[in-house]
Amino acid sequence: MLTGNDLLAKVKEMGDVGKSDIVRACGYVSAKKDGSERLNFTAFYEALLNAKGVDFGLGSKVGKRGRKLSFTTKIQFNGNLMVGKAYTSLLDLKPGDEFEIKLGRKQIRLVPFGAEEEDE
């Protein structure tokens, strides 16, 4: 996926083509379960705004109802751990997306099923 000046240059180079073609050419594409492609418009536009200097700092994230997201959660009475819709929307997650659960010493990581894990 292109970011920063590379992204701006590619968008400018593409000129007057369709939005889907620009998103695809910049690499903002993922595969659905059935093998077809999903264009990640939200991630593309966020990267484009970042490249133009608009900052989406974690502290300024606001949910749909206008509340600031705390990026914390608690274990519920039944032992479940819940991540709300505001958070899954930020990541452009859809119903049916699958994740592998990775347990660390003091962390839980959700890795998209089939994605290659990045080293930290």
C-alpha positions as CSV (number, residue, x, y, z in Angstrom):
1,M,0.0,0.0,0.0
2,L,1.3,3.4,-0.9
3,T,1.5,6.1,1.7
4,G,2.8,9.7,2.0
5,N,4.4,11.3,-1.0
6,D,4.3,8.1,-3.0
7,L,0.5,8.0,-2.5
8,L,0.0,11.6,-3.5
9,A,2.2,11.2,-6.6
10,K,0.3,8.0,-7.7
11,V,-3.1,9.7,-7.3
12,K,-1.9,12.7,-9.3
13,E,-0.4,10.4,-12.0
14,M,-3.7,8.5,-12.3
15,G,-5.5,11.7,-13.2
16,D,-9.1,11.4,-14.3
17,V,-9.8,7.7,-13.7
18,G,-12.4,6.1,-11.5
19,K,-12.0,6.0,-7.7
20,S,-12.0,2.2,-7.6
21,D,-9.1,2.1,-10.1
22,I,-7.1,4.6,-8.0
23,V,-7.7,2.6,-4.8
24,R,-6.7,-0.6,-6.5
25,A,-3.6,0.9,-8.1
26,C,-2.5,2.3,-4.7
27,G,-2.7,-1.2,-3.2
28,Y,-5.7,-0.7,-0.9
29,V,-7.2,-4.1,-1.7
30,S,-7.8,-7.2,0.4
31,A,-9.3,-10.6,-0.4
32,K,-12.7,-11.7,0.8
33,K,-13.5,-15.2,2.0
34,D,-14.8,-16.2,-1.4
35,G,-11.6,-15.0,-3.1
36,S,-13.0,-11.8,-4.6
37,E,-11.4,-8.5,-3.9
38,R,-12.5,-5.9,-1.3
39,L,-11.5,-2.3,-2.0
40,N,-10.5,-0.6,1.3
41,F,-11.8,2.9,0.6
42,T,-11.7,4.0,4.2
43,A,-8.0,3.1,4.7
44,F,-7.2,4.7,1.3
45,Y,-8.9,8.0,2.3
46,E,-7.3,8.0,5.7
47,A,-3.8,7.5,4.2
48,L,-4.6,10.2,1.6
49,L,-5.5,12.7,4.4
50,N,-2.5,11.7,6.4
51,A,-0.3,12.3,3.4
52,K,-1.8,15.8,3.1
53,G,-1.0,16.5,6.7
54,V,-4.3,15.7,8.5
55,D,-3.5,13.8,11.6
56,F,-5.8,11.1,13.0
57,G,-4.1,10.7,16.4
58,L,-5.4,7.9,18.6
59,G,-6.5,10.4,21.3
60,S,-8.9,12.1,19.0
61,K,-11.0,9.1,17.8
62,V,-14.7,9.7,18.4
63,G,-17.4,7.0,18.2
64,K,-20.7,7.5,16.2
65,R,-22.5,8.9,19.3
66,G,-19.9,11.6,19.8
67,R,-18.1,10.0,22.7
68,K,-14.3,9.8,22.8
69,L,-13.1,6.2,22.5
70,S,-11.1,5.1,25.6
71,F,-9.3,2.2,23.9
72,T,-9.9,0.2,27.1
73,T,-12.4,-2.7,27.9
74,K,-13.2,-5.0,30.8
75,I,-14.0,-8.7,31.0
76,Q,-17.8,-9.1,31.3
77,F,-19.5,-11.0,34.1
78,N,-19.7,-14.1,31.8
79,G,-16.0,-14.1,31.0
80,N,-16.3,-12.6,27.5
81,L,-14.2,-9.8,26.3
82,M,-16.1,-7.3,24.1
83,V,-14.8,-4.9,21.5
84,G,-17.5,-2.5,20.4
85,K,-18.7,-1.5,17.0
86,A,-16.9,1.9,17.1
87,Y,-13.6,0.1,17.2
88,T,-14.3,-2.5,14.6
89,S,-15.6,0.3,12.3
90,L,-12.2,2.1,12.7
91,L,-10.5,-1.0,11.3
92,D,-13.2,-1.5,8.6
93,L,-14.0,-5.0,9.9
94,K,-17.1,-6.7,8.6
95,P,-19.3,-9.5,10.1
96,G,-17.8,-12.8,9.2
97,D,-14.1,-11.6,9.2
98,E,-12.0,-14.2,11.0
99,F,-9.1,-13.8,13.3
100,E,-6.5,-16.0,14.8
101,I,-6.0,-15.3,18.6
102,K,-2.4,-14.9,19.6
103,L,-1.7,-15.0,23.3
104,G,1.4,-13.3,24.7
105,R,2.7,-12.8,28.2
106,K,0.4,-9.9,29.0
107,Q,-1.4,-9.3,25.7
108,I,-4.0,-10.7,23.3
109,R,-3.6,-10.1,19.6
110,L,-6.1,-10.7,16.9
111,V,-4.4,-11.5,13.6
112,P,-6.6,-11.6,10.4
113,F,-6.9,-15.2,9.5
114,G,-4.5,-16.1,6.7
115,A,-2.5,-12.8,7.0
116,E,1.2,-13.0,7.5
117,E,2.2,-11.8,11.0
118,E,4.5,-8.8,11.2
119,D,7.5,-8.8,13.6
120,E,7.4,-6.1,16.2
